[in-house]
Amino acid sequence: EVQLVESGGGLVQPGGSLRLSCAASGFTFSSYEMNWVRQAPGKGLEWVSYTSSSGNTIYYADSVKGRFTISRDNAKNSLYLQMNSLRAEDTAVYYCARETSITFGGGPYYYYMDVWGKGTTVTVSS
Amino acid sequence: SSELTQDPAVSVALGQTVRITCQGDSLRSYYASWYQQKPGQAPVLVIYGKNNRPSGIPDRFSGSSSGNTASLTITGAQAEDEADYYCNSRDSSGNPWVFGGGTKLTVL
């Protein structure tokens, strides 16, 4: 079964740090680009960070740039998000999501997030 | 970065057809994907690409696109379709991804 399982969430004080993990199973993790997406309480989905399959290409949303670091260990089938200098506005459920891109008959590429974990909750509060 | 705009809320009578739309410049370059999210659950992909459904998604869900607008149509809405729906697409102006703000669908 294709599965993503996040862990590492919890309660942290403003300015603190947390490291989230996402364990992948049921597919060849090293072949897929991966993302972190978060959802603040009562709000919509917000893309946070992206890593290529090799980890050589990385992007961050402006809201977390300079504070969060995405990484992956393909040997351990795991994705990580190191979160430093946490703020109250970082309070959210954090999801890891697998990204797939395909083309039919040489046409345009379709990009989508086809597998999601159940999420891990991060609360930043004093 | 780009933005994707969705109506915050839409309602539909049981068994009727509803269209949820998503507008943004990135949709001129990339197809939208659509996700269903029920309370307390993770998002689930329901439509990707031109009009493709993952395995297990009922065929009452369909997608279309024209210009800078993508649409998710539910033909014969069921009570279990009541959920939040989000579009996303590749972002043509810097970041890899952009999400719409979400549409809360109420089935009456």
Interface residues (C-beta under 8 A of the other chain):
Chain A: N35 V37 G44 L45 E46 W47 Y50 Y59 A61 D62 Y95 A97 I102 F104 P108 Y110 Y111 Y112 M113 D114 W116 G117 K118 G119
Chain B: S1 Y30 Y31 S33 Y35 Q37 Q41 A42 P43 V44 L45 Y48 G49 K50 N52 P54 D84 Y86 N88 S89 R90 N95 P96 W97 V98 F99 G100 G101 G102
